Amino acid sequence: MCNNLTTEEYIRLEDEYGATTYKPLDIVIEKARGVWVYDLEGKKYLDCLSGFSSVNLGHCHPELVKTLKNQAEQVTQTSRAFRNVHLPLFFKEIAEFTGKNRVLPMNTGAEAVETAIKLARKWAYAVKGIENGRAEIIVCENNFHGRTTTIVSFSSEPSYKDNFKPLTPGFRTIPYGDAKALKNAIAPDTCAFLVEPVQGEGGVVVPPEGYLKEARKVCRENNILFMLDEIQTGFGRTGKIFAHHHENVEPDVLIVGKSLSGGMYPVSAVLADSPVMDVFKPGEHGSTFAGNPLACAVARESMRILKEEKLAENAAELGDYFMEKLKTLKNSHINQVRGKGLFLGIVLDEPARPYCEELQELGVLCKETRSNIIRISPPLTINREQIDFIYDCLERVFAGQGKE
Ligand SMILES: *Cc1c(COP(=O)(O)O)cnc(C)c1O
């Protein structure tokens, strides 16, 4: 492999050959360690995006790297046509980690959401007795669950779906954070409610306290599956291992991805208890790479590190510390600061992109969310001094001193 290009050359090449589905900041990352990423000139930046909350353990965690390397030399891919030595232990460990007793491994978040949708529909016909073809799933406005054609069908973001019709039917949309709306939307053909505990891509939207508990209750009373998408909120991000632990509720179906692997490799999973998960029969679902030994080894190690280093606890403590500081930021363009744990958002009354570009110059990497929100979600290994550094940069940018 030969890659001795300049920053400008890398950017030009990417823009010349790549499909234009993203509009990245013009930083070319060459390496990363912990909370820091480094560009070609060796300048370092504090990563406040963490690969969209997938790098919760910090970049290139030495023990995770070691696990990946060792497993790469042992065996990487077997397919589920055969068994392997990591899959059963991954199943057992993630079951204990989540409190669910059956596991369906996939690769990406969107695939896991698709899997949960199939599971809910099969359950609707096999268990609930809904007429085949009529099952309906309730979802929330402003949701983000991925980019496949079925998932964008129930997005409320026009740019995600308007040019990709025909859309998949079978979804009904209600306002987020409103348990009464859920109750009112339930019909005889409703089989499930799919929701994020905190809306991430929607702009770090925290629902009213008690919402999950109330929604859980409504689902139970109406015999519909309560399905939580914890792909972005899981693995310590909000200050608990899973965001639903804040309200002590148990989902029927739990969807995880992103930092399940510490960002080292794409690993996702759907978890449920036996009566629900057992509706799937051999041949009804699958994926070439799902459950491969490399993925399982990395995910096992990542869960171990998260617990051993008490990263959810760190996210809770430092998230509170950070939030208190953010509340003291003074600028007439700031409408609100909100969030939970180390999942924070600064809501502006104007585009956030120029602020992100100024932060980049000062050595902090943020990416705007929903055009007017600066999302801050650093690796959970961050310390107070590093949070002070981010805060000082924010203060300078908001004081109009970002550019020197
Ligand atoms: C990122 C995300 C997804 C999609 O995951 P991919 O790995 O990008 O397919 C789904 N749901 C939520 C809540 C997410 O944040």
The ligand as an SDF file (V2000), in Angstrom:
LIG
                    3D

 15 15  0  0  0  0  0  0  0  0999 V2000
  -26.3530    4.7200   14.2020 C   0  0  0  0  0  0  0  0  0  0  0  0
  -27.7160    4.2740   14.5590 C   0  0  0  0  0  0  0  0  0  0  0  0
  -28.3700    3.2710   13.8180 C   0  0  0  0  0  0  0  0  0  0  0  0
  -27.8080    2.6670   12.5580 C   0  0  0  0  0  0  0  0  0  0  0  0
  -26.6030    2.0150   12.7630 O   0  0  0  0  0  0  0  0  0  0  0  0
  -25.6450    1.7020   11.4950 P   0  0  0  0  0  0  0  0  0  0  0  0
  -24.5520    0.8720   12.0720 O   0  0  0  0  0  0  0  0  0  0  0  0
  -25.1680    3.0320   10.9860 O   0  0  0  0  0  0  0  0  0  0  0  0
  -26.4630    0.9940   10.4860 O   0  0  0  0  0  0  0  0  0  0  0  0
  -29.6200    2.8570   14.2630 C   0  0  0  0  0  0  0  0  0  0  0  0
  -30.1900    3.3930   15.3610 N   0  0  0  0  0  0  0  0  0  0  0  0
  -29.5920    4.3590   16.0850 C   0  0  0  0  0  0  0  0  0  0  0  0
  -30.2720    4.9010   17.3020 C   0  0  0  0  0  0  0  0  0  0  0  0
  -28.3380    4.8480   15.7010 C   0  0  0  0  0  0  0  0  0  0  0  0
  -27.7680    5.8370   16.3980 O   0  0  0  0  0  0  0  0  0  0  0  0
  1  2  1  0
  2  3  1  0
  2 14  2  0
  3  4  1  0
  3 10  2  0
  4  5  1  0
  5  6  1  0
  6  7  2  0
  6  8  1  0
  6  9  1  0
 10 11  1  0
 11 12  2  0
 12 13  1  0
 12 14  1  0
 14 15  1  0
M  END
$$$$
